[in-house]
Amino acid sequence: MQQSTSVQNENASTFNDPGLIYACITHVPLWIEPPAWITPIYLGASQKDGQLNLRDLAPELEQYHPVISGSVGSFALRRYILQHKFKVTRVGICQYRKFVSQRRISQESAGDLDMDLIYLNALSKRDYTSYLEPGRQRFLMGKPIYFRKSSYLYQYMRSHNIQDLLRFTAEARDQNVLADDDEVMQFLQEKIFIVGGIELGVYPADFWLDSIAKIESVVLACAQRYPIKRNGYQNRAWAFCAERLGSWLLLKELRRNFMPNRLGFKLTLLKHIIWGSNYIGRINLITPEQKFTKYVGSA
């Protein structure tokens, strides 16, 4: 859980919210030390004694790390919260090189997913701590992307292996995560995409815990039923699918609470951002390279 911080050191922060648990998911040694109110969860080869490790929180998930990627850290975080019965009102997640800030920090683009680039050698611990502070709002997420001439289905087909998303969607329907055939079509035809789904940013705890449990159930069923062995980043198939389901569940929650009219939600969200001006931040990608090469993320 969050700990109070001191203003006596470079990593100091005055931010304090006892109702927030904020995790940093990493499979490598952290590039820069996070503030004390962030809890690192270590995966893969970065695990060692004295840390909060996947092998301790959810040892049964280690075998799926290659095909689930950082999502196993999200699933482990849910277990951590429930096992310790933390009384949280919000859950936050960042990754060792990716985080959501309240405001724009960099003007340099990190690619076509509307992320901004930050160079590690120009990032101090004090600035990093300040950039991570999520404020008090219930949600903090990256700016939604609108697929003007596409959808989840067609965008996935262009970038990945289409059979994975179709199998994943069928499993989500079988488990009633997608409640009926209409929701299946809404999911596949969705045009608004929130990068990271619910695994990057800050979300109300009740919503996040319920949604991540649904995602985990579908992901693990697919990982067990359809073993995948591919070269390169395409091996992370179920992480790509989890991101889309997380994005859709988040949009469903926002629409239910803020914009019952779906078309009105799109127009407001994409053009005016009236309802969520305090909810939409910026996704930042940290790079150690002087010359940035194209980032292959989860989308």
Buried (B, 14 or more C-beta within 10 A) or exposed (E): BBEEBEEEEEBBBEBEBBBBBBBBBBBEEBBBEBBBBBBBBBBBEBBEEEEBBBBBBBEEBBEBBBBBBBBBBBBBBBBBBEEEEBEBEBBBBBBBBBBBBBEEBBEEEBBEBBBBBBBBEEBEBBBBBBBBBBEEBBBBBBBBBEBEEBBBBBBBBEEBBEEBBBBBBBBBBEEEBBEEEEBBEBBBEBBBBBBBBBBBBBBBBEBBBEBBEBBBBBBBBBBEEBEBEBEEBBBBBBBBBBBBBBBBBBBBBBBEEBBEEEEEBBEBBBEEBEBBEBBBBBBBBBBEEEEBEEBEBBB
